[in-house]
Amino acid sequence: MTSTTLVPLLGVVLGGLVSTLAQYSSGCASERAEVRRSARERAEARRAERVTHLVDFLAAVQEAERVAVDRYHHNLADDQWQARAKESIDRMWVAQKTIHMLCESEVNEAARRLASDVQGVIRKGPGDPAEPQDEKVWAYIRPSRRAFLDVVRDHLA
């Protein structure tokens, strides 16, 4: 008689234990999936933030290139140009410092080299005074700009 009541009781206990283990396992799997999803979302948000700041840096570099072309191709050097040059250089370096904070060291170094070359061409000119100066400005900047774009492409891939 004891075995007839003990076997069903043992079945109920084992069933409850199996059910509890299944629920625990399912909960853990769900929690791990949520952690992975959250990590993916954070990584995508960080990537989007980096892309935004990289584009801002490129826009600042482009404006600074225009300042250099205005100086050496269009022979501008008045007070208005001086103020524009200072503002564009400052904006470019602030954008570069943001890259320093958010991106890998290789991207930061490439951005720093590009900003330095752009600042150098604004302050010292592209070298040879022969015409056309706009092409000489771009030729002076082109290697560091290409290196920056290549490094960024590799890091965003």
NORGIKA-V643268 format. One record per helix or strand. SS is the DSSP state (hx for helix, st for strand). FROM is the first residue (numbers start at 0). TO is the last residue. Records with the same first field share a line. If there is no record, write none. Layout:
SS->FROM-TO / FROM-TO
This chain:
hx->1-71 / 78-101 / 104-123 / 132-155
